[in-house]
Amino acid sequence: MSYNLADRLVVGVASSALFDLKESNAIFVNQGEDSYRRHQEENLENPLTPGVAYPFIKRLLSLNNLAVPEDPPVEVIVLSRNDPDTGMRVMRSIDHHHLPITRAIFTQGRSPYRYMHALNMSLFLSADDSDVRDAISLGLPAGRVMESSFVDDDDEDLRIAFDFDGVLASDESERVMQSGTLEDFHSYEVANSVTPHAPGPLHDFLTSMNRLQRLEEERRLNDPSYKIRVRISIVTARNAPSHERAVTSLKSWGVTVNEAFFLGGIDKSVILDVMKPHVFFDDQARHLRKTTQIPSVHVPFGVINERSPFEQESDQ
């Protein structure tokens, strides 16, 4: 019988997100493909060092011990622009770091996100901005990992933080904000407080994470000594009175979070520096420039990302 992905949390990860490929990429850009191939072959036995998404992926995969090995609830699949030859170093590195990743797709320079739907993926992480934006434009849940100075620790917990608008929810209200004032935004949210938002790009990913949390609760019921590992937070610029619609939306979608921070313009980094999430998702790159010590992911969705790169840079 074929291996069914339908009831699993499936995440696609590019080698550029899982490992630090700055050296390899520099050789490809500055010296060309032949030099890149030689470099990968000569360093086949030299494992790549962990990249920005590594702490998150490692902990996510560890949750497979909530089920029998034959039926893991989490599946991580490598989606890479490498070809099978140059991808060998990636797979050797995965083995070196004892990551239980056995499935991979190598597309020799072509965008791998095209296979997301076929593989039931609720998230794709890459350092390639073009791939991520193209995926988002097709309605696929993708995010670009940002450079980070995060230093991993031995904590077994998995802390995930989300912005709300443009990440878990649609950008409906963000469009009101961008075309008007903060007062217009609050007025709109109060008038629509009982109307749930349409889901955003990472809604299904949160739904899948909630399934894992329920598995944890079942384990704790059977084993009171079990320590819950997954903790999910929302960190948003919303504040009262616009917080109510966000809560209404979560309830309507049938999803939950452990914590919600309605900051009303307070710098998110002051909270994230205390929380230390293993991944933080936000639709505004300018917010993530202040979280360089946190593994952060830019979700280039919605009106805020429809402006030109020059206009976005001017927000710094």
N, C-alpha and C positions, 0 to 999 in steps of 0.2 A: 504494500500500500504506500502511496506517495506521502511525503512529509507535508502536512497541512499547516499553513501559516495563518489561517483565518482567525483563530482565537488567541494568538500570541501578540505581544508587543514587539513589533519589528522595527528596528532602527537601522538605517543605512549610514555608514560613516566612510568618508573619503580618507585615504591614507594621509592627506594633508591636515586633517583634523585630529586623527588618532596619534600621529607621530610628528616630531619636529623635522620638517623637510627643508628648512631654510638653506642648508648647505647644498643639498641635491638640486633644489629649484634654482639656486644661483648658478650652478654649473650648467643647467639646461638653458637658462636665459642667456648667459654670457658666452658659453662655449659650444652650445648646440647639442642636438640629440645624440650624436655618436659619442661625445665626451660623457654625456649623462649615462649612457648605457655602460660604458667602460667603468665609470665610477660605481654604479650599482653592482656590477659584476665583481669588481675588485674588492668591494666592501660587503659582499654577500654574507660573510660570517660576522660582520660588525653590526650588532643590533641597533636599530634606530631608537632614539630616546623618546620618552613620552611627550605627546603634544597637548594642546589645550583641552581636547575632549577626553583625553585618557582617564583622568580621575572619575569622570562621570560614567564613561563606558565600563570601566573596571567594576565600579560599585553596582551599576545596573545589572551586569552579568552575574554578579554574586547572588542576586535574588533568585537565581535558578535553583538554589538549594531549598526553596520553598515547595518544590515539587520533585517528582521522581526524575532521574536523569533522562529517561526516554521521552519525557513530555515537558520540556522546559517552557516556562511562560514567557521568557525573553529570548529573542533571536537578534543578533547583531550581524549584519552582512556588510562586507567591504564593497564599496562602489568606487572604483578607481579609474582614472584616465591612463594609468600605466597599461602596458601590454603584459601578457603572462610572464615574459622573460624578466622585464624590469620590476614586475610585481613580486618576484620571488623574495626579494629582500624584505618586503612588507610582511609576507607570510612567515618568513623565518623570524622576524622581529616579534610578531604576534605569538609564535611558539616560545620564543625566549622569555617573554613577559608572562607566560602562562595564562594568556587570555583564551577563554573557550570560544574562539571564533573560527569556524571551519568553512564558512561559505564566503565566496568572493566573486565579484564580476570585474573583469579588466577589459576596458573598451578601446585601448590604443588611441588616445587623444580625443575620443568622442565623449560627449556629455553623458554620464552614466545615470542621471536622474530619470531618464526616460523609462527605466525599469521599476521605478518606485511603486506605481499602481499595481503592476503585476505581482509584486512581492508583498503587497499589503502593508507598506511602510507608513508609519504615522510620524516619522521624522527622518530627515536627511541632513547631516552635518558635513560641511566642507569649508576649506579656507579659500575656495575659488568663488569670488564674488559674482562672476558672470554666470556660473552654473547655478548658484543659489537664486539669483534674480530671475533667471529663465524658469527655474522650477516654480517659484512663487507665482510668476505670471501665468502659469498653467494651472494654478490652484493647488499646487502640491506643497506639503508642509516641510519647509527647508529653512536652514539658518547658516549664516557664515560665522565661523569661529573667529574671534578677534585675538590679536596678540595679547599675551598675558604673562605676568611675572609670578603667577600663582605657584606656590610650593606645596605639594601634596603632603598629607600627614597619614598617620596610621588609623585614623578614625574610620570605623566601618559604616557610619551613617551615610545616607545619601540625601543631601539637601538640594532641592530644586526650587528656584525662584522664577516667577513669571511677572512681567508687566501685564497689564490687562488689555487695554485698547490696542488693537492692531496685532495682538499676539493670541490671547485666548478668545477675545471678542473681535467683531468686525471693526472697521474704522468709521462707522456711521457717526459716532459722536465726535471723533477727531476731526471729521470734515466740518462739523459745526464750529469747533474750536478754531480751526484754521481760517474759516471764512468770517469769523466774528470775534467776540471777546470772551474772556473767562466768565463774565456774567451771562452771556448768551448760552454758553456751554451748560452752566448750572441750571439755568431756566429750562433748557431743553431736556436735561436729565430729570428734573423734578416733574415736568409735564409727562414724561414717559417712564416714570419710576416703576410702574407695574408691567411694562412691556419688555420682555427679555431681549437682549441683543442677539443678533445672528452670530453663530459661532465664527471664530477666527481661525487662522491656519493651524494653531497648535491645540485646538479643542480636543481632537481625537487622541492626541498624545496624552493630555491630562486624563481623559477617560480611561486610557489603558493603564496609566500610573495608578489610578484609583483602584483598578482591578488587582494590581499587585498589593496595594495597601490592604485590600480585603483578605487576600491570602495571608498577609502578615497577621491580621487580627484573628484569623482562623487558627494560625499556628500558636498564637499566644493563648487562645482558649484551651488548646490541647496541651500547651507547655507554658505555664505561668512564668517560667524563668526566661522565656524568649524576650529579647530586647528589640522593640520596633526600630527599624532602620530608616525607613523612608519618611521624610518630612517635606511638605510642599507649601510654598508661600506665594502670596501675591504681593508685589511691591509696586505701587502705582502712585502717580501724581494726583489721582483723584482724592478728594476729601469731601466731607459733608457739605451740601446735601447730595452730591452726586454718587456717594458711596452706595446708596440704597439700590440703585439700578444694577450695580455690579453684583451685589449679593443676590438680588432677584434673579439675575441671569444664571448664576451658578446653580441656584436651586432648580430653576426651570430645566437646565441641561442635565440635571441629575449628577453633578460632580461636586466634589468638596475639596477644600484646602485646609491645612492645619493653622495657617496664620495669614492675616491680611494687614498690610501696612498702607493706610490711606494718608499719604504724606503731604498733599496740597502744596507742592512746589519745593519741599525740603529735599536737599540733595540725596538721591537714593544711595549714594556710595557710603554715607555715614551708617546706614542700616546694614548694607551688604558687608561692610568691613567687620561688623559684629557677627552677623549671621554666618559668613563664610560659606556660601552655597558652592556646590561643586559644579553648578552651571546656572547662569542667569540669562533669561531670554528677554530682549527688548526690541521694539520696532524702530527706535531712534538711536542711530549711531552716536550722536553727540552725547547721549547719556552714558554710553559704554566707554567713551574716552576717559571717563572719571573712575572707571572700575577696572583698571588694568591689573590689579592684584586679585581679581576674581575671574574664573573661567567664564567668559561672556560670549553670547551668541546674538548676532544681529539678524532679526527677521525682517527683511526689506519689503514689508507688506503695507499697502494702503496709501492714503493721500500724502502722508509725510515723506514717503519714499518715491513719490512721483516727480519731485523736483529734480533739477539737474544736480550732478555731483558738486558743481561749483557752489550752488545755493546751499546744499547741505553742509559743505565745508565752512561756509560763512557763519554757521550757527555755533561754531566753537567759541 
